[in-house]
């Protein structure tokens, strides 16, 4: 090989190799400082894509586990409240049993009934005021717990139901009676709850009630409209649905409306409690309760021995109702806890898989660091020697 002073090939080769060594050394230092094998897409493009997908799964599953635990918390609040309701009902059993015996007077029974009324009021208060994270616990709306791993999703749904003393049978549903002194007039209306019924010569659109040949026939058509019974499109307008607030029973010149009151585990009316608006624009009609259903917590009481005995049966039935609801809540809690356990296991395994892809093998990286640290030192030395090699040409000129 000729001795040349135009280009120092050895120096160029040593410099190139030193650059490669320095790049590998910096990569080893980056892995040690970050703990990750993949710090840029260039490190492992396919591995990065897989790792990012696993990280999305882990993130979704981690939040799903929190969702499940929040659902458990909500249901446990409901269960704890129902446990207190059971305690109140057990006290009511004592009161009703005491009021049923003949050794006490009606005056004493009145005192027992006062406490019983307070118990019903407290049950209503628990149903209305128990909240979880600002949301009512006792509601006819289902509680839906969303679970996802970002690729697929599922929802665990449970319905706690509304809670009221009337809803669990501690009283009779309030009622109101519409009386008629003459047949209805076309275009006049009757409002029951949130539904408006318009009288017409013949049934047509939804909510229209056909005026019959007699008052009794007209009232029968109105009751059919409220109940959503047979005859849709004939006795009343096509598309009319069952009234969500009340049921109706027609007589010769009256229709008695009975409120539909929500209870634990069932859907209820849109109104609050047991007060439902009822009005009419027909001068021939009139409501007995001044335009509204009577409110309150029901009529079951302990003022007589016979009523106390009847109340005792109702209270025992309410205890069984609450026990059934608590059992259903317990099953939902177990399901959510099982889902949370499965999700946590998935998070563990997916994290392990993601770690295998992205985590740096520290012993290997340390060995690599030592290797390239030595190569960098020897490369610098070799570059210095290559730069000095051409100076030997000067020896020929001496």
Secondary structure, DSSP 8 states (H G I E B T S, - for coil): ----SS--HHHHHHHHHHHHHHHHHHHHHHHHHH-BS-SSTTT-HHHHHHHHHHHHHHHHHHHHHHHHHHHHHHHHHHHHHHHHHHHHHHHHHHHHHHHHSTTS-HHHHHHHHHHHHHHHHHHHHHHHH-EETTEESS-SS-EEEEEE-SS-EEEEEE--B---TTTTTSS---EEEEEESS---TT-EEEETTEEEEEESS--STTEEE--SSHHHHHHHHHHHHHT-S-BTTTB-TT----SSEEEEE-SSEEEEEE----BTS---SSSTT--BEEE--TTEEETTTTB---SS-S---SSHHHHHHHHHHHHHHHHHHHHHHHHHHHHHHHHHHHHHHHHHHHHHHHHHHHHHHB--HHHHHHHHHHHHHHHHHHHHHHHHHHHHGGGHHHHT-
